Amino acid sequence: MKEISEMTAGLMAAAARTAPKAGGKDFLEIVVITKDDDLKKIAEVMKEYAPKSTNEAYWLRDASNIEHSEALVLIGLSKPVTAGYDCGGCGYAKCADFTKARELKAKDMGYTGPHCIMRMMDIGVALSSAAKTASLLNVDNRVQQRVGAAAKALGLIQAEVAMGIPISITGKSIYFDRQTPIKH
């Protein structure tokens, strides 16, 4: 099953890469993680982050998912520029105004921001395309935000915003009907 998981992760990465993007410009960084040691390291960082979060139980739940996954596809936004649509989704009337006023801020255990809303939609479409590909292959998967923060902290992805899709092939999906640990 490990070999099938690795092949699936590669196909998911291809689906993310070819997903439609605003203005046809690609600012995505896509990384496939298949080494058990890397998955364990990511899960450990997630466990370390848990007590620092207001959502400790969810960090622990997602860390457990990563520990029991065979592969992980990370998708992030890397060195983006605005789409140039002047849509106002960022809060500015023109993309040039947003670019001029933008002060990138990093958040512990998460993303940087602000970002062009069109570029954020690029990530969403890429994540959806990758998850759909795994689903078409009947491979269990789930889009997760917290895993991206941990992978960034480890330097496994350089993107400004990163999310991941772990995959697993077992008799029952480990990503649904999951129990959230209770804080003690």
C-alpha positions as a Markdown table, in Angstrom:
| # | Residue | x | y | z |
|---|---|---|---|---|
| 1 | Met | 0.0 | 0.0 | 0.0 |
| 2 | Lys | 3.0 | 2.3 | 0.6 |
| 3 | Glu | 3.8 | 2.2 | -3.1 |
| 4 | Ile | 0.2 | 3.0 | -4.1 |
| 5 | Ser | 0.2 | 5.9 | -1.6 |
| 6 | Glu | 3.3 | 7.3 | -3.1 |
| 7 | Met | 1.9 | 7.0 | -6.6 |
| 8 | Thr | -1.3 | 8.6 | -5.5 |
| 9 | Ala | 0.6 | 11.5 | -3.9 |
| 10 | Gly | 2.4 | 12.1 | -7.1 |
| 11 | Leu | -0.9 | 12.2 | -9.1 |
| 12 | Met | -2.3 | 14.6 | -6.5 |
| 13 | Ala | 0.7 | 16.9 | -7.0 |
| 14 | Ala | 0.1 | 16.8 | -10.7 |
| 15 | Ala | -3.6 | 17.7 | -10.3 |
| 16 | Ala | -2.6 | 20.6 | -8.0 |
| 17 | Arg | 0.0 | 21.9 | -10.5 |
| 18 | Thr | -2.4 | 21.8 | -13.4 |
| 19 | Ala | -5.4 | 23.2 | -11.5 |
| 20 | Pro | -6.6 | 26.6 | -12.9 |
| 21 | Lys | -5.0 | 29.7 | -11.5 |
| 22 | Ala | -5.9 | 33.4 | -11.7 |
| 23 | Gly | -4.5 | 34.9 | -14.8 |
| 24 | Gly | -2.7 | 31.7 | -15.6 |
| 25 | Lys | 0.2 | 32.5 | -13.2 |
| 26 | Asp | 1.5 | 29.8 | -11.0 |
| 27 | Phe | 2.8 | 30.8 | -7.5 |
| 28 | Leu | 2.3 | 27.4 | -5.9 |
| 29 | Glu | 4.9 | 25.4 | -4.2 |
| 30 | Ile | 4.0 | 21.7 | -4.1 |
| 31 | Val | 5.9 | 19.1 | -2.0 |
| 32 | Val | 5.3 | 15.4 | -1.6 |
| 33 | Ile | 6.3 | 13.8 | 1.7 |
| 34 | Thr | 6.5 | 10.0 | 1.7 |
| 35 | Lys | 9.2 | 9.3 | 4.3 |
| 36 | Asp | 7.9 | 7.9 | 7.6 |
| 37 | Asp | 10.5 | 9.9 | 9.5 |
| 38 | Asp | 9.4 | 13.2 | 8.0 |
| 39 | Leu | 5.8 | 12.4 | 8.8 |
| 40 | Lys | 6.7 | 11.6 | 12.4 |
| 41 | Lys | 8.7 | 14.9 | 12.6 |
| 42 | Ile | 5.7 | 16.9 | 11.4 |
| 43 | Ala | 3.4 | 15.1 | 13.9 |
| 44 | Glu | 5.9 | 15.9 | 16.7 |
| 45 | Val | 5.9 | 19.6 | 15.8 |
| 46 | Met | 2.2 | 19.6 | 15.8 |
| 47 | Lys | 2.1 | 18.0 | 19.3 |
| 48 | Glu | 4.6 | 20.7 | 20.4 |
| 49 | Tyr | 2.3 | 23.4 | 19.0 |
| 50 | Ala | -0.8 | 22.0 | 20.6 |
| 51 | Pro | -0.5 | 23.5 | 24.2 |
| 52 | Lys | 0.4 | 26.9 | 22.7 |
| 53 | Ser | -2.9 | 26.9 | 20.8 |
| 54 | Thr | -6.4 | 27.8 | 21.7 |
| 55 | Asn | -7.4 | 24.6 | 19.8 |
| 56 | Glu | -5.0 | 22.1 | 21.5 |
| 57 | Ala | -7.2 | 19.1 | 21.0 |
| 58 | Tyr | -7.5 | 19.6 | 17.3 |
| 59 | Trp | -3.7 | 19.9 | 16.9 |
| 60 | Leu | -3.3 | 16.6 | 18.7 |
| 61 | Arg | -6.1 | 15.0 | 16.6 |
| 62 | Asp | -4.5 | 16.1 | 13.4 |
| 63 | Ala | -1.0 | 15.1 | 14.6 |
| 64 | Ser | -2.3 | 11.6 | 15.1 |
| 65 | Asn | -3.7 | 11.6 | 11.6 |
| 66 | Ile | -0.2 | 12.5 | 10.2 |
| 67 | Glu | 1.4 | 9.8 | 12.3 |
| 68 | His | -0.8 | 7.2 | 10.7 |
| 69 | Ser | -0.6 | 8.4 | 7.1 |
| 70 | Glu | 1.4 | 6.9 | 4.4 |
| 71 | Ala | 2.1 | 10.2 | 2.4 |
| 72 | Leu | 1.4 | 13.9 | 2.5 |
| 73 | Val | 1.0 | 16.5 | -0.2 |
| 74 | Leu | 1.8 | 20.0 | 0.8 |
| 75 | Ile | 0.5 | 22.9 | -1.2 |
| 76 | Gly | 1.6 | 26.5 | -0.6 |
| 77 | Leu | 1.7 | 30.0 | -1.9 |
| 78 | Ser | 5.3 | 31.0 | -2.7 |
| 79 | Lys | 6.3 | 34.6 | -3.5 |
| 80 | Pro | 2.9 | 35.6 | -4.9 |
| 81 | Val | 2.0 | 38.8 | -6.7 |
| 82 | Thr | -1.5 | 40.1 | -7.1 |
| 83 | Ala | -3.7 | 38.8 | -9.9 |
| 84 | Gly | -4.1 | 42.3 | -11.2 |
| 85 | Tyr | -7.9 | 42.1 | -11.3 |
| 86 | Asp | -8.5 | 45.2 | -9.0 |
| 87 | Cys | -11.4 | 43.1 | -7.5 |
| 88 | Gly | -11.2 | 44.7 | -4.0 |
| 89 | Gly | -11.2 | 41.3 | -2.2 |
| 90 | Cys | -8.1 | 42.3 | -0.3 |
| 91 | Gly | -9.7 | 45.5 | 1.0 |
| 92 | Tyr | -8.1 | 47.9 | -1.5 |
| 93 | Ala | -9.7 | 49.3 | -4.6 |
| 94 | Lys | -6.7 | 48.5 | -6.8 |
| 95 | Cys | -4.0 | 45.8 | -6.8 |
| 96 | Ala | -1.3 | 48.4 | -6.9 |
| 97 | Asp | -2.7 | 50.0 | -3.7 |
| 98 | Phe | -2.6 | 46.6 | -1.9 |
| 99 | Thr | 1.0 | 45.9 | -3.2 |
| 100 | Lys | 2.2 | 49.3 | -2.0 |
| 101 | Ala | 0.5 | 49.1 | 1.4 |
| 102 | Arg | 1.2 | 45.3 | 2.1 |
| 103 | Glu | 3.2 | 44.6 | 5.1 |
| 104 | Leu | 3.8 | 40.9 | 5.4 |
| 105 | Lys | 3.2 | 39.6 | 8.9 |
| 106 | Ala | 4.0 | 36.1 | 10.2 |
| 107 | Lys | 1.9 | 34.3 | 12.7 |
| 108 | Asp | 3.3 | 31.7 | 15.0 |
| 109 | Met | 2.0 | 28.3 | 14.1 |
| 110 | Gly | 0.4 | 29.4 | 10.9 |
| 111 | Tyr | 0.4 | 31.7 | 7.9 |
| 112 | Thr | 1.8 | 35.0 | 6.8 |
| 113 | Gly | -0.5 | 37.6 | 5.4 |
| 114 | Pro | -2.2 | 39.5 | 4.0 |
| 115 | His | -2.5 | 37.9 | 0.6 |
| 116 | Cys | -4.3 | 38.6 | -2.7 |
| 117 | Ile | -7.7 | 36.8 | -2.4 |
| 118 | Met | -7.3 | 35.4 | -5.9 |
| 119 | Arg | -4.0 | 33.8 | -5.0 |
| 120 | Met | -5.7 | 32.3 | -1.9 |
| 121 | Met | -8.4 | 30.9 | -4.2 |
| 122 | Asp | -5.5 | 29.4 | -6.3 |
| 123 | Ile | -4.5 | 27.3 | -3.3 |
| 124 | Gly | -8.1 | 26.3 | -2.7 |
| 125 | Val | -8.6 | 25.1 | -6.2 |
| 126 | Ala | -5.3 | 23.2 | -6.1 |
| 127 | Leu | -6.1 | 21.6 | -2.8 |
| 128 | Ser | -9.6 | 20.6 | -4.2 |
| 129 | Ser | -8.1 | 19.2 | -7.3 |
| 130 | Ala | -5.5 | 17.1 | -5.4 |
| 131 | Ala | -8.1 | 15.8 | -2.9 |
| 132 | Lys | -10.5 | 15.0 | -5.8 |
| 133 | Thr | -7.7 | 13.0 | -7.5 |
| 134 | Ala | -7.2 | 10.9 | -4.3 |
| 135 | Ser | -10.9 | 10.5 | -4.0 |
| 136 | Leu | -11.3 | 9.2 | -7.6 |
| 137 | Leu | -8.7 | 6.6 | -6.7 |
| 138 | Asn | -10.6 | 5.7 | -3.5 |
| 139 | Val | -7.7 | 6.8 | -1.4 |
| 140 | Asp | -8.6 | 8.3 | 1.9 |
| 141 | Asn | -7.5 | 11.9 | 2.4 |
| 142 | Arg | -8.3 | 15.1 | 4.2 |
| 143 | Val | -7.3 | 18.8 | 3.7 |
| 144 | Gln | -5.6 | 20.0 | 6.8 |
| 145 | Gln | -4.4 | 23.5 | 7.8 |
| 146 | Arg | -2.3 | 22.7 | 10.9 |
| 147 | Val | 0.0 | 20.3 | 9.1 |
| 148 | Gly | 1.2 | 23.2 | 6.8 |
| 149 | Ala | 2.3 | 25.2 | 9.8 |
| 150 | Ala | 4.4 | 22.3 | 11.2 |
| 151 | Ala | 5.9 | 21.5 | 7.8 |
| 152 | Lys | 6.9 | 25.2 | 7.4 |
| 153 | Ala | 8.5 | 25.2 | 10.8 |
| 154 | Leu | 10.6 | 22.2 | 9.8 |
| 155 | Gly | 11.6 | 23.8 | 6.5 |
| 156 | Leu | 9.9 | 21.1 | 4.4 |
| 157 | Ile | 8.1 | 23.8 | 2.5 |
| 158 | Gln | 9.1 | 27.4 | 2.1 |
| 159 | Ala | 5.7 | 28.8 | 1.1 |
| 160 | Glu | 4.2 | 31.8 | 2.9 |
| 161 | Val | 0.9 | 29.9 | 3.3 |
| 162 | Ala | 0.8 | 26.1 | 3.3 |
| 163 | Met | -1.8 | 23.4 | 3.8 |
| 164 | Gly | -1.5 | 19.7 | 3.4 |
| 165 | Ile | -3.5 | 16.6 | 2.4 |
| 166 | Pro | -2.4 | 13.4 | 4.2 |
| 167 | Ile | -3.4 | 10.1 | 2.6 |
| 168 | Ser | -4.0 | 6.7 | 4.0 |
| 169 | Ile | -5.1 | 3.3 | 2.6 |
| 170 | Thr | -6.7 | 1.3 | 5.4 |
| 171 | Gly | -10.0 | -0.6 | 5.9 |
| 172 | Lys | -11.6 | 2.6 | 7.5 |
| 173 | Ser | -10.7 | 6.2 | 6.9 |
| 174 | Ile | -8.6 | 7.6 | 9.7 |
| 175 | Tyr | -9.7 | 11.1 | 8.7 |
| 176 | Phe | -13.4 | 10.9 | 9.3 |
| 177 | Asp | -15.4 | 10.0 | 12.4 |
| 178 | Arg | -12.2 | 10.8 | 14.3 |
| 179 | Gln | -12.2 | 11.5 | 18.0 |
| 180 | Thr | -10.9 | 14.8 | 19.3 |
| 181 | Pro | -8.8 | 14.2 | 22.4 |
| 182 | Ile | -10.2 | 15.8 | 25.5 |
| 183 | Lys | -7.9 | 18.3 | 27.3 |
| 184 | His | -7.0 | 17.2 | 30.8 |
